[in-house]
């Protein structure tokens, strides 16, 4: 029997087209345990995604980018 806590992480890809069809926008939303990140593009950025997930799990992540 496992005593590990479950976490539900959902990536949702989306696409949007303007009314005349000349423009397309797309991204990936991220939801952790039912809480959706504010940015609809967060799933496209690895560092922001990891930071959001860890924050939702109660951590204070320090992300170093080199």
C-alpha positions as CSV (number, residue, x, y, z in Angstrom):
1,X,0.0,0.0,0.0
2,X,1.4,3.4,-1.0
3,X,1.2,6.4,1.3
4,X,2.1,8.8,-1.5
5,X,-0.3,11.7,-2.2
6,X,-1.9,11.9,-5.6
7,X,-1.7,15.0,-7.7
8,X,-3.8,15.6,-10.8
9,X,-1.9,17.6,-13.5
10,X,-3.8,18.4,-16.7
11,X,-2.3,20.1,-19.8
12,X,-5.0,21.4,-22.2
13,X,-4.0,22.5,-25.7
14,X,-6.1,25.2,-27.2
15,X,-6.2,27.0,-30.5
16,X,-8.1,30.2,-31.4
17,X,-8.7,31.9,-34.8
18,X,-9.7,35.5,-35.4
19,X,-13.0,36.2,-37.1
20,X,-11.6,36.6,-40.6
21,X,-9.3,33.6,-40.3
22,X,-6.0,35.4,-40.9
23,X,-4.7,35.0,-37.4
24,X,-4.2,31.9,-35.3
25,X,-3.1,31.8,-31.6
26,X,-2.4,28.7,-29.5
27,X,-1.1,27.6,-26.2
28,X,-1.3,25.1,-23.4
29,X,-3.2,25.6,-20.2
30,X,-2.1,23.9,-17.0
31,X,-4.3,22.8,-14.1
32,X,-3.1,21.2,-10.8
33,X,-5.6,19.6,-8.6
34,X,-8.4,21.6,-10.2
35,X,-6.6,25.0,-9.9
36,X,-5.9,26.5,-13.3
37,X,-2.9,28.7,-13.9
38,X,-3.7,32.3,-14.8
39,X,-1.7,32.3,-18.0
40,X,-3.2,30.3,-20.8
41,X,0.3,29.9,-22.2
42,X,2.0,28.5,-19.1
43,X,2.2,24.9,-20.4
44,X,4.4,26.1,-23.2
45,X,7.1,27.2,-20.7
46,X,8.8,24.3,-18.8
47,X,10.2,26.5,-15.9
48,X,6.9,28.3,-15.3
49,X,5.0,25.0,-15.4
50,X,7.3,23.4,-12.9
51,X,7.2,26.5,-10.6
52,X,3.3,26.5,-10.7
53,X,3.1,22.8,-9.9
54,X,5.5,23.0,-7.0
55,X,3.7,26.1,-5.6
56,X,0.3,24.3,-5.8
57,X,2.0,21.5,-3.8
58,X,3.0,23.9,-1.1
59,X,6.7,24.4,-2.0
60,X,8.5,27.7,-2.5
61,X,10.6,26.8,-5.6
62,X,13.7,28.5,-6.6
63,X,14.2,28.1,-10.3
64,X,17.8,28.6,-11.6
65,X,18.1,29.2,-15.3
66,X,21.6,29.0,-16.8
